[in-house]
Amino acid sequence: MRQISVVFCIALAAAGCGRREPLVASGGLVVVEDSTVLPAPGRGDLTAADRPALIGPLDTIEVDVFNIPDLKREMQVDASGRIAMPLVGTIDARGKSAGELAEAIEAALRANYVRNPQVTVNIKNSVSQVVTIDGQVVEPGLYPVTNQMTLMRVIASAKGLSEFARQDDVVILRTVGNQRMAGLYNVAAIRRGVYEDPLVYANDVIVVGDSPQRRLFRDLVAVSPLIASPLIAILQ
């Protein structure tokens, strides 16, 4: 009987935690009471700010030199971040955007007496621009970073949070100027619009925490099959 009482109390607590808090206006959030008058986004709202992709080791790029078809080629950046081309030699491509690499190739061609070279570089496949997500998500792993990548998008790419995820314990690890930094985020608060969905960058590591309370509840239900149905009913 005592065991049932303990489980019942835990169930009530979990049910209380599961109630959705109402949206409240804050500095960065305007709450529209009537959802039918929520204004449509403008054209500028539908495009993300430009965050140029940077070339890294083992990325695949395409180089096209106008009016010199022999120099058009698709190549893989080597493990040290360099590429090699005729009339150009070896160039360090690591950390450059496609436009910056094109300018470096043009400078090398001019140095070899090519008049007014016009170079276009496209990144065909990037394996260096990735974010790592680990912990309590359905599919941990490496995911490509785009200029619109945010924390919630990365979690969605990983098929969402797992059963035992702790929504208020999501950490983003990032290196800035050789300084290791960490930010703690609350996914539930982001979903309620309390603050903006943070941007995510290449080489970030995201760790979703584990909830011991959820595991305890699962274990209590497993050892108390006779009261499992009432508990589920209470939670729902």
N, C-alpha and C positions, 0 to 999 in steps of 0.2 A: 504493500500500500504506500509506503514511504517513497519507493522508487517511482510509482505512478505520479505522486505529488510533485516530485522533483522534475520529472519530464514535463508535467503539465505546466509548471511555472516557467520552464525554459520555453515551452511552446508559446505561452502568452507573451513572454518578452520578445521572442522572435517575431510574433505577429505584430506587436507594437512597433518594432523596428522596421517592419515591412511596409508601414503606412507611408504613402507618398506625401511629402511635404508640399504645401501650396507654393506656387511661384510667387516670388516677391521682387519688386523693383529694386535695382541697385545701381551703382554708378555706371555699369556697362550694360544694363539690361532694362528695357522698357517692356512692361507687361501690358498686353492688349487684352482687356477683359472680354471683348466680343471677338472671337476668332474669325468671324466673317469679314471683319474690316482690317485684317492684317494686311498691310500694304505689300504690293509686289516688289521684288528686288529690281534695282536698276541694272543697267548693263555692266557698270563697273563692279557691282556686287557679285556678279557671276564669274569674274576672273580673279585669279589669285595674283598677288604681287610677284614680280619676276624674281626667281631665285635660280640663277644660272647653274646648270649641272657642271661639275668639275670632272675632268678626265683623271682616271687613276690607273694603276697597274692592272693589266689583263683586260681592260676595256677594249671593245672593237670599234674602230672609227673608219669613216670613209673620207678620203681626201680627193678633191677635184680641182685641177688647175685649168682655168679657162683657156681654151685654144691649144692646150698641150695634152692630148688624150693619153699619151704614153705615161704621164704622171698620175693619172687617175687610178686609184687603188683603194681596196679595203684591207685594213691591217689591224693586228692586235698589238696593243701597247705591251711592251715586255714587262717582266716582273720588277724591273727597277724604275718603270715609268717612262721609258724612252721609246722613240720611233726612229726609223732610218729610211731615207728616200734618196733616189738619184738626184744630183744637183743640189741637194739640201744637206745631206749628211745626217748626223745623229742629233736629235733635238729632244730635250726633256719636256715631255707633255704633261707630266704629273702636276696636278693642282691648277692647270689652265682650263679656262672655258674653251668651247669650240672656236669662238671668235678670236680669243687670245692665241690659240695654237695656229690658226690661219694666218694671223699677223706675223708670227714667228717664222712660219714657212715662207711667207712672202719676202721677209727680210733676208732669209737665207738664199732665196732664188735671185733677188736683186744683187746680192754679193757675188753671185755666179753669172752675172751679165744677162739675166732674163729681164726683158723690159716690161715694166708695168704688170707684174704678175697679179692675177686675181684668184685667190684661193678660197675654197669653201670647205669647211670641215663639218661633218655630221657625226654625232655619236650614235652608232648603230645598236650597241649593246653595252650596258654598264653593269659590271659586277662589283665595282668598288663603292658605288653610291647605295649603300644598304643600311638598314637599321636592324638591330637585334632586339627581339622581344622574348622574354623568358618568364618563368613563374607560372601563375595560375591563369593561363589562356588555353584555349582548346588546341591550337597548333603553334607552339613556340617555334621560333626559327628566324631566318634572315629574310627581310622583305625590302624590295627596291624603294628608293626615296624619290618622290617627284616634288615639283615646286608647290604642290598643294598638300603635302603630307602633314598630318597632325596626329596627336596622341590617339584620338578616337578612331581615326582612319587606320592607324596601325593595328589597334585592337580589333577592328572589324576585319582587317586582312588576316589576322590570326584566328578568325572564326569566333571572336568574342571571348568574354571571360568564362572561366570554368566554374564548376559548381562551388568550389571552395575559395573563389577569389575574394579578396578583401578590397572593396571598392575605394576605401579611403587610404589605401596604402599602395600607391602606384608611384614608382620612382623612375625618373629619367636621369641617367648618368651621362655626362658630357665633358669633353676636354676642351677648355677654352684657354688659348695662350699657354699651353703646357700645364695648366692648372686643372686638376680633376674636380668637377663640380657635380652636385646632385640636387634635384628638385623633387619635392613630394607633392603629389596631386591626388585629388579626390574625384574619381570618375562620376560618382553619383551627383556631386555638386556641379560638375560640368554639364551633365545631362539636364539638370534643373536650370541651367543658365546662370548660375551664380558667378562664374567667371568664364572667360573664353577658352576654347579648346586650344591648348598650347601647340605651337609649331614644333615639328620634329625634323632633325637634320641628319645627314649621313654620319655614320659611326656612333650615333646615339645608342645607348643600351637601355631598354625599358624592362623593369622588373615589377611584376604584379604580385603583391603579397598574398599570403595564405591566411585564411580565417579559421583559427582553432575552434571558434564557437560553432561554425557550420559543420565541421568534422565531428564535434562532440554531439551535436543534435543527430547527425546521421547515425553515429554509433549507438546512441540511446534508442533510436527507433529500431535499429537492427536487433537489439537485444530485448525489445519489448514489442513483439509482433502483435499482441492482443490489443494494444492501444494505438497502433500505428495509424489506423483509419481516423479515429477521433482527432489525433494530432494534425493530420493533413487537413482535415476539415477546419480546424481552428486557424491554421496558417492561411488557408484560402479565404 
